[in-house]
Amino acid sequence: MRSHYCGHLNESHIDEEVTLCGWAHRRRDHGGVIFIDLRDREGISQVVFDPDTVEAFASAEMVRSEFVLRVKGRVRHRPKGTENPDMPTGMIEVLGKELEIFNRAETPPFQLDIDDDEVSEEHRLRYRYVDLRRPAMFQRLRLRADISRTLRDYLDGHGFLDIETPMLTKATPEGARDYLVPSRTHQGHFFALPQSPQLFKQLLMMSGMDRYYQIVRCFRDEDLRADRQPEFTQLDIEASFMDEEALMGLIEDMMRELFAKTLEVALPKSFPRMTYAEAMRRFGSDKPDLRISLELVDVDDLMSGVEFKVFAGPAQDPDGRVAALRLPQGCKLTRKEIDDYTQYVGIYGARGLAYIKVNDVARGRDGLQSPILKFLPDEAIDGILARTGAEDGDLIFFGADKASIVNEALGALRVKLGHDRELVERGWRPLWVVDFPMFEHDPKADRWSALHHPFTAPREEDIGKLESNPGDCLSRAYDMVLNGTEVGGGSQRIYRENVQATVFRRLGISDEEARDKFGFLLDALKYGCPPHGGIAFGLDRLVMLMTGASSIREVMAFPKTQTAACLLTRAPSEADSNQLRELGIRLRQSKVEKDGKGR
């Protein structure tokens, strides 16, 4: 049907007869000459029709935006002065000799030469097949394909086998709600769509597959946020007889090759590592953005003896924290801006945002400006200035509360200040975060839960603490963070039955429940399980970062909205009564539907 893609034509094709297919991106009638910018996935070529080709010219007069066309013509230089060096095809044009209109189109619901935010996302998702014609959307999906291919090539080249795991499986507790699928042949029973292939990939290691990977769809019925989708894509990796050092080294090489081949960017030869404890202490987050130099500084010891209870209380509380965050030249902030930041940290549970403006360090207390100065003794003030490294013109923010609230609030404020005040370095800053706690405690429910998942191995030296002191147990887990976003998370796995059983008990999973939900795993552990570990990358999130998109929805062909709905297909939708009857399902009616009286 065609000889070339529109975007591939250049001066090497001068005087060639070509056949192009695509969409009419734009039509311009210059009185005796008609110009049509013909677009396909590779780009745009300008096609010129003049009255000498009577039939083609008559057809060109009927063309409107987004008509689907086939054009035959001859490539020639554009007339002098009309070249467009900013376009790959800007030095040539096609003199149209034949024009076939494959299909007409109604006026598009929006222009295709728009930025993402020029039309509401809901409107773009409703007409996604038109939205995907935009060059920006195509380039993102092309890069996504390049990324997937590069990752596959790397893993294939390092002995990993691409193995598929089931989509219909057993419901297991992995942190989020499962999507359940009713069984017609086993009425009253349900499959679950996988939240991840975690257990199956571990079983593959027990099966002797040695090295496995899969680019796989996963499903989680959870409350959605900007970068969450009910179905998402994961690069899943698992390897036997490979400890964390070897696996992390292999993954670093994979990431370096990925960025070099797809973005022509050189990542560091060795990714820095940081313990979870250090990340929380310095940045208030287990996924710190190292492009922002701002850091949290502990001042608990300086505040424990002050009369100001807002500071003294958390400073004396074993679960509390008082931390300072210095903003260089922050004295330039207006009172309204400070009030806005106070409101912002309130989202994270902070009850306020104390601050000190440093006008003149040399003058000590007299060179400072703050409502809280009257509550602080000179030695506390001197300690704060020295510890934060404050200079003239700086502003120091404070957080005082439960450590979890201070970390979340000041950690988020740190990132927001970095972006608002243009303190974000250019480039890519990868990081490994390691030595995560094995468990986290829920004081309300008075129970322990797995920080990652129940199959994460504890450090060998901490196995004895699983039952006696779980709060001090560290895991063999590792997360890869890129520019403040967690792109991959993994761990070494539990490969001994007695350790797995102990972890289940510590998580409040009875032996009976463990047998019911994980019996197949516990049985498999009895038949020779090798040491193994793995990692999973959120492919959508990685592509979002690499393309510079603002949301993972911009790098997925057909995403859901934040309410888990598809505006294009109008899913989810009601099921036919016959289908429900076959499945043995009866829908509960509300009282209004039942008697029409709303009782």
Summary of the structure (lengths in Angstrom):
residues: 599
radius of gyration: 30.3
end to end distance: 65.3
largest distance: 93.4
contacts: 1817
relative contact order: 0.10
helix: 36%
strand: 26%
